Amino acid sequence: MKLQLILVLSAIAIFSLSCGEDDHIGPEHHFNYGPAVPERGDWSGTAEFGELEFGVNDLRTAITRVFYYFQDWQCGAVIPEGLVSSESQSGWLVSDAEFTIEHLSLIPGLTLTIHGTFTTNDSVIGTWTGVTGDITCSGDWQAKLTRAGEVLAPGFTVLMSADFTRALAVDAAHWPPGSQVTLEIDNDANGSIDFESTMTADNLGGVNFRNNSENTLFTVAEGDIVKVHDDITEASGIVLYATVEMVDTAADVLSGFAREGTILDVRVFDPSTDPFPDGPELAVEADSNGRWRADFSGIADIIPESDGWVIVHRGYIFIGW
């Protein structure tokens, strides 16, 4: 059994924004001087074919999932029924308050195209078109925000090997798409910048600074300071030590080392579900010898295909074996 573990140090974002003691910035404060920007979260609406729901990502730049509930509707010989859903990792992009979703094979025999325009940050109207053979069906739809999503600040994670000897990557997330994001590493926390690199955030606000087996660009060790920033926001954190030394599939136990008194939240996922489902979680503490142990017997059946994570203070460890 080959154990792989990823230590992830999460960081707190520091914004270059001054607010008074009673100032508040929230979903209700959006100054739309240009095209409407949709709120992140869940949306639901109606169309001639039934109902539809969709989700807007945390950066408010794309739709990542959509659900259709077909009710008493027919287009030519095609009669879709019940729930049909689709998800996209990269998302269907929202540009100038507009988006288009095209399904070529979601419904057998029917090409379905959804076009929408956000009129406000919590309201959208649009048109839909269904094509089957020589027959075209079309109509209007509208939807409203039903549940605002969590606001995720720009940050990063540091991915380490299972034995904490090698930095695999620094993944930055939730940065403005297209922004220039810089990684700085201060080895030994002595005030010097030992590694610096700048990359462009993708359309979902992600940047991946990755080492590979042939070329080590940067090193990370316990106590090092890692900083990620753009022109407005800075996120930084101190790398914390933790390892996973053993995965006992017979006893359903995980164990490893951390500094004495470190609290770890250990979670195991069911490998039959994807992606990243909820799973049982245990809170454990590293003892005076620095060892931690999470006993999942009677709670979860750990098998070689299982995975999970261990949350350590400001960081978490993703365990795959």
Secondary structure as GFF3:
##gff-version 3
##sequence-region A 1 321
A	DSSP	beta_strand	4	9	.	.	.	ID=ss1
A	DSSP	beta_strand	12	15	.	.	.	ID=ss2
A	DSSP	beta_strand	41	47	.	.	.	ID=ss3
A	DSSP	beta_strand	50	56	.	.	.	ID=ss4
A	DSSP	beta_strand	62	70	.	.	.	ID=ss5
A	DSSP	beta_strand	82	93	.	.	.	ID=ss6
A	DSSP	beta_strand	98	107	.	.	.	ID=ss7
A	DSSP	beta_strand	110	120	.	.	.	ID=ss8
A	DSSP	beta_strand	123	132	.	.	.	ID=ss9
A	DSSP	beta_strand	135	148	.	.	.	ID=ss10
A	DSSP	beta_strand	155	160	.	.	.	ID=ss11
A	DSSP	beta_strand	167	173	.	.	.	ID=ss12
A	DSSP	beta_strand	180	186	.	.	.	ID=ss13
A	DSSP	three_ten_helix	187	189	.	.	.	ID=ss14
A	DSSP	beta_strand	195	200	.	.	.	ID=ss15
A	DSSP	beta_strand	207	210	.	.	.	ID=ss16
A	DSSP	beta_strand	225	229	.	.	.	ID=ss17
A	DSSP	beta_strand	233	238	.	.	.	ID=ss18
A	DSSP	beta_strand	246	248	.	.	.	ID=ss19
A	DSSP	beta_strand	253	257	.	.	.	ID=ss20
A	DSSP	beta_strand	263	269	.	.	.	ID=ss21
A	DSSP	beta_strand	281	285	.	.	.	ID=ss22
A	DSSP	beta_strand	291	295	.	.	.	ID=ss23
A	DSSP	beta_strand	307	312	.	.	.	ID=ss24
A	DSSP	beta_strand	315	320	.	.	.	ID=ss25
###
